[in-house]
């Protein structure tokens, strides 16, 4: 198959920054969508370690370990190296050269108007630097190096992909080629999953259930989850719509029959919040059980994980090298 044009099978390119072990929010928002895409698309999934440096360039001691931990979570959730290419961004130097060449033809206002950067500029405490400014172009290089047709995103991320389409279109026009597809968004379902304390779920907040947590750790965390703060006594009728975390989790993870029973008994004061949390713990532990088992299997054989990444590196680098060779010819560097 030639890689100097659009592949016959539509290609997905996506990635995640390695910042540590993943939580339920990552599973619901990203990983289950990736797994569902594998039978239909040619999938390239990237460990975006260069992108991790855009915000944590001075916190790299755990970067290599975080890459492995994140890939363990991917594999545990069903990202299949037999169906998808899994690779580390920094092991594909062709992406860096493509980033450089693309940066030459990107007008500065395109970068300055990126929604993420505009928000950061407004924050006086933001650590703005050259690498952060160029992140949209590096992201474009990630996609175009693999000839990505589609990028899975939520509705709130649509604007971030627009610059990648503009850059692909501009390169094709300036150098009179049809090399690059204009990457299109593949809208994915991204349900809002709040942290156990009612705030945005995040590793820095330590308010999420990790995919690698044990059943006991999950139970302990859920005991502290926020419910209906207006319900003081067990005999007080509850309001599921006012329950900040626990009932919304039921709506995401439990079947309709369980949801209806929980709501009915809560409203009738037949069920207390601790009973709700106990049953929710059972629901979530049942969901995570096969993921934990697969993760433990891979964690006990890190050599297998490294082999997956080595094979992915070989395939991704061959793809990127093919694209870069055509880019160099188009730019007349050779």
N, C-alpha and C positions, 0 to 999 in steps of 0.2 A: 504494500500500500504506500503510495507517495504521501509525504507529509508536507509538501509544498503547496497544498491547496486544502480546501475543507474536506475533512474525512467523510466517508460515506455515511457512517453512523454519527449522529450528533454527539458532540463531546461536551461533557460537563467539566468545568474546572472550579475548584473551591479549596479553601484552606482555613486553618485556624492557627492562631498564635499559641506557642507552647508556654503557658504560664502555670502549669501544674496539673494536678488531677482534675478531671471534669465532674460536673455536678448534674443533677436532674434537668436543670434548665438547658444545658448543652444537649442532652439527649432529646428533649422535647423539641427544641428549636432547630437543631442541626442534624444530629446523628441519625435519628430515625428517618429523616428525609433522605439523607445520603444512602442509607441502606435500601430504601424503596426505589431509588433511581438506578441502582446497579444493573438490574435486568434489561433496562431500556436504553441506557446511555453508555458511552465510552467514558468512564469516570477517571479523573485525575484529582487526587486529594493530597494537598500539600501541607507539610509542617512548616508554617511561616515564621521561621526563627529570625530572619532579617527584620521582619515587621515587628517582632517583639522588641527589637532594639530601638524602635522609634519612640517608645515611651519609657523603656527600662534599660537604656544603654549602659548604665552604671550598676546594673543588678544582674550579672551574668553567671554567678557562681553555680546556679542550679539549672542553667539553660539546657545542658546536655541531658541531665536527669529528667527534666520536664518534657523533653521531646519523647523520651521513652515512655514515660508515664501516660502521656496523652495518646500515643499510638496504642498502648495497651488498652485504653478505654475505647478507642476506635474499633480495634479488633474484637473486643468483648461485646460490643454492641452490634456487630455483624458486618462491619466494613470488611469486605472479603478481598484479599490480595489476588485471588484467582479471577475476580471480576473487575477489580479496580487497581489503578496504579497509585501506590502510596510512597511518597518521597519527601525528602528534606530540602527546603528551598536553598539553603546555603551550600548544598552539595551539587547545585546546578549553576556553575559560574556563567553559563551562557545567558541566564536570566539577567545577571548584572550588566553584561555588555549590551543586551537588548534595551535595558533600562536607560543606559547612557545614550544610545543612539536615538531612542524615542524622545528623550528629554531635549534633544536639539531642536525638535520641531513643535514643541508644545508652547503656545503663547502663555506668558506669565499669568494673565488674568484667569485662564482656565484653572490654574492651580489655586490661585488666591480666592477664587469663588467657590471652591469645594466646601460643601456645607459643614463637614467636620472641622476643617481648618478655620473657617469663619467663626465657629463657636469657640474654638480654642483661643483665637486671637482676642476675643472679648474677655477671656479669663486672665486677669493680671498675674495669677500664680502659675500660668501654663509655661512649660519649658519648651519654648519654640526654638527649633534648630533646622538646619538645612535638610537633614534626613527626613524629618517630619514633613517639611514642605514638599519633598519629592515623593512622599509615600503613594499618592494617587498614580504617579507614573510607574513606580515599581509594581504596584498592584496590576496595572495594565500590562506590564511586561510579563508578570506571572501568568496572566490569562492568555496573552497572545503567543507566548513561547510554546504553549501547548495547543494553540489553535482552538481555544475554547469557544464553542458556539453559544453556550448558555452558562450562566452563573446563578446558582440558587441563592435567592435573597428574600427577605421580608419586604413588605411595602415601605417600611421606613428607611430602607437602604437603596431604593431605586435611584436616587440622585447620585449615589456614589459610582454607579455603573455608567452613567451618562458620559463622563469624561473618557472612559475606556473606549466607548463607541466612537467618540469624537476623534481620539488619537488614532484608532485603527483606520477610520475614514480618511483622516488627513494624510497618514502615511501612504495609503493606497493611491490617493490623489496626487501627492507630491511626486511620488516615484513611479507613477503609472503602472501599478500592479494590482492584482486581486488577491494578494497573498493572505491578508488578514480578514477573517470573518468579523463582522461587527457584533461583539458579544451581547446577547440579549438576556434579560432577567428571566429566571425561572421562578415564578412566585411560589413560595412555600408557606405552609401553615406554620406560624410561629406563635403558639399560645403564650400568653403572659403568665409566667410562673414567678410569683413573689418569693422572697426569702422568708425563712421561718419567723423572722421578726417583723414581717410586714413591709420591709424595705426591699429595694432592688436586690435580687440575688447576685452575689459576687464573692469571689474568693477572698478579697480583702476584707469583706464584711463578716466572713466566717458564718454565714447564715443559710447555707445550702446543704442538701444531702448529696454527698459524693457518690458516684457510681461505684467506687471502691470501698465505701463504708460497709462494715459488717452489719448483720441484722440487729445486733445489740446496739451498735452506735447509732443506727437509724432510729431505733425505738427511743433512745435517750434524747436525740435531737428533737424528735416529734413531740416529746413531752413538754417542751418549752415553746411549741408553736403558738402563735397568736390566734385567738378565736374571737368570739363576740365579747368585746370588753364591757358591754353594758349588762351582760348576764353575770350577776354576782353570786347568787345561790343556785344550788341544783334544782330547787323548786321553781326558779324563774323560767318562764318560757323563753326559748332562744329564737334568734332570727338568723337563719342561714345566710341571708343576703348581707348581713352585717358582719359575718364571720370573715375575718381578713385573710386567713391563710388556709385553715383546715378544710372548710367546705369547698372552696375553690379547688383544692387538691383532689377532693372527692370527684368533682366535676370533670377533672382531667384524667384521673386514674381508675375510677370505679365505674361499673356498668350502671345503666339508668335505673335499674331496680334498687340497687344499693343506695344510690343517690336519693331516690324518692323516700326510702325508708328512713334514712338518716335525717332528712329534712323534716319529715313528719314527726319523728320522735323528739327531735330537737325543739320544734315549735310547741309540742305538747308537754315539754319538760319531763319526758319519759326517758331521756338519755342525757347524761352529763357530758361535759366537754372532754373529760379524761377518757370516757368510754368511746367517744368519737375518735380521739387520737389513737387509742389502742387498735380499733378496727382499721383505721387508715394505715397504721404501721403494718398490719397484716397485708393490706392491699399492695402497699409499695414494696414490701419485702418479697412478695410473690412476683411482682414485676421484675425486681432486680436479681432474683435468685439465679436465673440462667446467665445473666450478664456477669455476676460475680464468679460463677463457676468457670466461665470461659476466660475471664481475666486471670484467675488463679492459675489456670493451665498455661497461658502464655507467659505469665510472670515467672513461672518455674522453669521456663526455657527461653531466656533472653536471647540466646543464640538464634532461635527461630524468628524473633522480632527483628534482629539485626539483618537476618537473611531477607526478610520481607522488604526492609528499607534498601538493602543493597540491590535487590532485583528492581525495585521501583526506581532507584537512582539511575540504573543502567537504561531503563526504558525511557524515563523522563528526559535524561540527558541526551539520548539519541534523538528524541523528538525536538528538543530545544536546539541542538546543534544543526539539525536539518533546516529548521526555520531560520536560524542565525546566518547560515551559509547563503540562503536566498536573500535575506536582508542585506548582507554585505554586497551581494551582486547588485541589488536594486539601488543601493546608495553609491555604488561604483567605488567601493573600497578595494575591490579585487578586479 
